[in-house]
Amino acid sequence: MSAASLLASLFQYKAWANEELFALMQSVDAATHDSERHAAIRILNHIYVVDRIFAGHLQGVAHGYAATNTPETPSLDALHEAVRRTDRWYVEHIAGLSADALAEAIPFTFTDGSAACMTREEMLAHVATHGGYHRGAVGRILAQLGIAPPRDIFSGFLHKAEPGRRKSS
């Protein structure tokens, strides 16, 4: 498996995991669990903002963010739609990358002003793993509310996306 095909699978998985988590977040009652729901949306917004920051770095354009979260908290529905668009962008972006493009080192500046340089491949790996880490934190909030979090695991996605993988050889 090439790095490009692995990254393509990881970002398809990321989009799938996001859909499952946002669907479950719809069931959290804002009246009963306002602070927990708000905390979860803040975490989801942080994931989204970092995704957008790195999309800017990957394209060599200004991302427009001064921090890794926004001062305002978006509605769950607005955030969900923005995340969907960003997930689609990443899947399409990766599909157009060559091995040489993945290996290209790109200098950029973090939101704290620190200089950095990563390859496109490293940036994409960061975005994929960063999202998984924070989706787990949202899952923990859901579990504390008595809501079983989704099974956010790559192998589960692969077997759901490709049921033929469940057949024994």
C-alpha positions in Angstrom: 0.0 0.0 0.0 1.4 3.4 -0.9 1.4 6.4 1.4 -1.2 8.1 -0.9 -3.6 5.2 -0.7 -3.2 4.9 3.0 -3.8 8.6 3.5 -6.9 8.3 1.2 -8.3 5.5 3.4 -7.5 7.4 6.6 -9.3 10.5 5.4 -12.3 8.5 4.2 -12.3 7.0 7.7 -12.1 10.4 9.2 -15.1 11.6 7.3 -17.1 8.5 8.3 -16.1 8.9 12.0 -17.1 12.5 11.9 -20.5 11.7 10.4 -21.1 9.1 13.2 -20.0 11.4 15.9 -22.1 14.4 14.7 -25.2 12.2 14.3 -24.8 11.1 17.9 -24.2 14.6 19.1 -27.7 15.5 17.8 -29.1 13.3 20.6 -27.5 15.3 23.4 -30.2 17.4 25.0 -29.0 21.0 25.2 -31.4 21.8 28.0 -30.2 19.0 30.2 -26.6 18.8 29.3 -25.7 22.3 28.1 -22.2 22.6 29.5 -21.2 19.1 28.3 -22.7 19.7 24.9 -20.9 23.1 24.7 -17.6 21.5 25.7 -18.0 18.8 23.0 -18.8 21.4 20.3 -15.8 23.4 21.3 -13.6 20.3 20.9 -15.2 19.5 17.5 -14.7 23.2 16.5 -11.0 22.9 17.5 -10.6 19.9 15.2 -12.3 21.8 12.4 -10.1 24.9 12.8 -6.9 22.9 12.8 -8.1 21.0 9.7 -8.7 24.4 8.0 -5.3 25.7 9.2 -3.5 22.8 7.7 -5.6 23.0 4.5 -4.2 26.5 4.2 -0.6 25.3 4.8 -1.0 22.5 2.2 -2.2 25.0 -0.4 0.3 27.7 0.5 -2.4 30.2 1.3 -3.3 32.2 4.4 -5.8 30.4 6.6 -7.1 33.4 8.4 -7.0 31.9 12.0 -5.1 33.5 14.9 -5.6 30.5 17.2 -6.6 26.9 17.1 -10.2 27.6 18.0 -12.6 30.5 17.4 -13.8 32.9 20.1 -17.4 32.1 19.2 -19.0 28.6 19.3 -20.8 27.7 16.1 -24.1 25.8 16.2 -23.8 22.0 15.9 -25.5 22.0 12.5 -23.4 24.8 11.0 -20.2 23.1 12.3 -21.3 19.7 11.0 -21.8 21.2 7.5 -18.5 23.0 7.6 -16.8 19.7 8.7 -18.4 17.8 5.8 -17.1 20.3 3.3 -13.6 20.1 4.8 -13.7 16.3 4.9 -14.6 16.3 1.2 -11.9 18.8 0.4 -9.2 16.6 2.1 -10.4 13.4 0.3 -10.4 15.2 -3.1 -7.0 16.9 -2.3 -5.3 13.6 -1.5 -6.6 12.0 -4.6 -4.7 14.5 -6.7 -1.3 14.2 -4.9 1.7 12.5 -6.4 4.4 10.8 -4.4 6.6 13.7 -5.1 4.0 16.2 -3.9 3.5 14.2 -0.7 7.3 14.3 0.0 7.5 18.0 -0.6 8.6 20.0 2.5 6.5 23.1 3.1 7.6 25.9 5.5 4.8 27.6 7.4 4.1 29.4 10.7 2.0 28.0 13.5 -0.7 30.2 15.0 1.6 31.0 18.0 4.2 32.5 15.6 6.6 29.6 15.6 8.3 28.7 12.3 7.8 25.1 11.1 8.4 22.9 8.2 6.6 19.6 7.4 6.1 17.5 4.3 2.6 17.3 2.9 2.6 13.6 4.0 3.5 14.6 7.6 0.8 17.4 7.6 -1.8 15.0 6.4 -0.8 12.4 9.0 -1.0 15.1 11.7 -4.5 16.1 10.6 -5.7 12.5 10.6 -4.3 11.6 14.1 -5.2 15.0 15.6 -8.8 14.5 14.8 -8.9 11.0 16.2 -7.4 12.1 19.5 -10.0 14.8 20.0 -13.0 12.7 18.8 -12.0 10.4 21.6 -12.3 13.3 24.1 -15.8 14.0 22.8 -16.6 10.3 23.1 -15.5 10.5 26.7 -18.0 13.3 27.3 -20.7 11.3 25.7 -19.9 8.3 27.9 -20.1 10.4 31.0 -23.6 11.3 29.9 -24.5 7.7 29.6 -24.4 7.8 25.8 -22.4 5.0 24.2 -19.8 6.8 22.0 -19.4 5.5 18.4 -16.8 2.9 17.7 -14.3 5.3 16.1 -11.8 2.7 14.9 -10.1 2.4 11.5 -10.5 -1.4 11.3 -14.3 -0.9 11.9 -14.5 1.6 9.1 -12.5 -0.7 6.7 -14.8 -3.6 7.3 -18.0 -1.5 7.0 -16.7 0.1 3.8 -15.5 -3.2 2.4 -17.6 -6.0 3.8 -15.6 -8.5 1.7 -12.8 -8.1 4.2 -14.9 -10.0 6.8 -14.8 -13.2 4.7 -12.2 -15.8 5.8 -9.7 -17.0 3.3 
